[in-house]
């Protein structure tokens, strides 16, 4: 049986891996990635 706890642990693992690989990339690459993230338009 695949539990939510197992799924959550796997998600954390992948997140850690992503953070680790992102850590040794130049800041420019990180900026490029942030601009690709869809964001809701700010309401004024």
KOLMAR-434340 format. One record per atom (N, C-alpha, C): residue in three letters; atom name; x, y, z. Coordinates in steps of 0.001 Angstrom, whole numbers. Example, Ala and Ser with C-alpha at 12.3 -4.5 7.8 and 13.67 -1.06 7.14 Angstrom:
// KOLMAR-434340
PT    r   a       c1       c2       c3
PT  ALA   N    13190    -5690     7800
PT  ALA  CA    12300    -4500     7800
PT  ALA   C    13200    -3300     7800
PT  SER   N    12850    -2250     7080
PT  SER  CA    13670    -1060     7140
PT  SER   C    12900       30     7870
***
This chain:
// KOLMAR-434340
PT    r   a       c1       c2       c3
PT  UNK   N      845    -1203        0
PT  UNK  CA        0        0        0
PT  UNK   C      879     1252        0
PT  UNK   N      478     2202     -793
PT  UNK  CA     1243     3448     -905
PT  UNK   C      541     4528     -105
PT  UNK   N     1174     4914     1007
PT  UNK  CA      508     5879     1897
PT  UNK   C      899     7317     1585
PT  UNK   N      141     8222     2153
PT  UNK  CA      423     9648     1990
PT  UNK   C     1787     9962     2605
PT  UNK   N     2096     9310     3708
PT  UNK  CA     3394     9531     4358
PT  UNK   C     4534     9157     3419
PT  UNK   N     4369     8044     2705
PT  UNK  CA     5397     7609     1756
PT  UNK   C     5539     8614      622
PT  UNK   N     4400     9083      126
PT  UNK  CA     4412    10058     -962
PT  UNK   C     5087    11342     -496
PT  UNK   N     4774    11742      737
PT  UNK  CA     5343    12968     1290
PT  UNK   C     6856    12838     1462
PT  UNK   N     7298    11686     1953
PT  UNK  CA     8727    11455     2148
PT  UNK   C     9455    11517      801
PT  UNK   N     8853    10944     -217
PT  UNK  CA     9435    10945    -1562
PT  UNK   C     9514    12368    -2104
PT  UNK   N     8450    13131    -1863
PT  UNK  CA     8408    14520    -2314
PT  UNK   C     9528    15333    -1659
PT  UNK   N     9725    15114     -346
PT  UNK  CA    10779    15823      378
PT  UNK   C    12148    15460     -195
PT  UNK   N    12312    14179     -517
PT  UNK  CA    13563    13673    -1078
PT  UNK   C    13873    14388    -2395
PT  UNK   N    12868    14454    -3252
PT  UNK  CA    13039    15111    -4547
PT  UNK   C    13322    16598    -4380
PT  UNK   N    12659    17197    -3390
PT  UNK  CA    12853    18625    -3129
PT  UNK   C    14301    18877    -2694
PT  UNK   N    14797    18038    -1787
PT  UNK  CA    16178    18171    -1312
PT  UNK   C    17153    18022    -2474
PT  UNK   N    16888    17056    -3323
PT  UNK  CA    17736    16806    -4478
PT  UNK   C    17746    18019    -5398
PT  UNK   N    16567    18579    -5648
PT  UNK  CA    16441    19753    -6515
PT  UNK   C    17184    20938    -5906
PT  UNK   N    17032    21117    -4606
PT  UNK  CA    17709    22230    -3941
PT  UNK   C    19212    22062    -4004
PT  UNK   N    19683    20828    -3843
PT  UNK  CA    21110    20563    -3867
PT  UNK   C    21682    20842    -5250
PT  UNK   N    20960    20403    -6306
PT  UNK  CA    21474    20615    -7660
PT  UNK   C    21403    22087    -8031
PT  UNK   N    20434    22814    -7478
PT  UNK  CA    20290    24230    -7779
PT  UNK   C    21376    25041    -7082
PT  UNK   N    21851    24546    -5942
PT  UNK  CA    22838    25269    -5139
PT  UNK   C    24133    25536    -5890
PT  UNK   N    24562    24600    -6762
PT  UNK  CA    25820    24847    -7469
PT  UNK   C    25596    25237    -8912
PT  UNK   N    24596    26091    -9129
PT  UNK  CA    24373    26687   -10446
PT  UNK   C    24544    28190   -10303
PT  UNK   N    24952    28869   -11357
PT  UNK  CA    25099    30317   -11277
PT  UNK   C    23766    31003   -10995
PT  UNK   N    23836    32166   -10384
PT  UNK  CA    22642    32917   -10014
PT  UNK   C    21777    33230   -11227
PT  UNK   N    22393    33432   -12387
PT  UNK  CA    21663    33753   -13602
PT  UNK   C    20687    32629   -13964
PT  UNK   N    21122    31398   -13799
PT  UNK  CA    20266    30256   -14105
PT  UNK   C    19074    30223   -13151
PT  UNK   N    19340    30566   -11897
PT  UNK  CA    18263    30590   -10915
PT  UNK   C    17249    31670   -11253
PT  UNK   N    17750    32831   -11706
PT  UNK  CA    16852    33929   -12082
PT  UNK   C    15986    33522   -13270
PT  UNK   N    16569    32858   -14243
PT  UNK  CA    15850    32424   -15448
PT  UNK   C    14725    31473   -15055
PT  UNK   N    15019    30592   -14094
PT  UNK  CA    14043    29623   -13643
PT  UNK   C    12888    30288   -12925
PT  UNK   N    13206    31351   -12146
PT  UNK  CA    12167    32018   -11380
PT  UNK   C    11194    32729   -12313
PT  UNK   N    11684    33255   -13437
PT  UNK  CA    10815    33980   -14356
PT  UNK   C     9883    33025   -15082
PT  UNK   N    10248    31757   -15194
PT  UNK  CA     9401    30792   -15869
PT  UNK   C     8223    30348   -15016
PT  UNK   N     8335    30542   -13697
PT  UNK  CA     7257    30128   -12803
PT  UNK   C     6034    30998   -13013
PT  UNK   N     4888    30413   -13349
PT  UNK  CA     3685    31221   -13547
PT  UNK   C     3234    31835   -12227
PT  UNK   N     2911    33077   -12264
PT  UNK  CA     2451    33759   -11054
PT  UNK   C     1197    34557   -11345
PT  UNK   N      342    34652   -10344
PT  UNK  CA     -878    35435   -10497
PT  UNK   C     -506    36909   -10587
PT  UNK   N    -1207    37645   -11415
PT  UNK  CA     -942    39071   -11553
PT  UNK   C    -1306    39779   -10255
PT  UNK   N     -509    40764    -9891
PT  UNK  CA     -784    41503    -8653
PT  UNK   C    -1978    42428    -8847
PT  UNK   N    -2863    42409    -7855
PT  UNK  CA    -4014    43313    -7906
PT  UNK   C    -3642    44613    -7237
PT  UNK   N    -4070    45705    -7853
PT  UNK  CA    -3721    47007    -7277
PT  UNK   C    -4944    47668    -6674
***
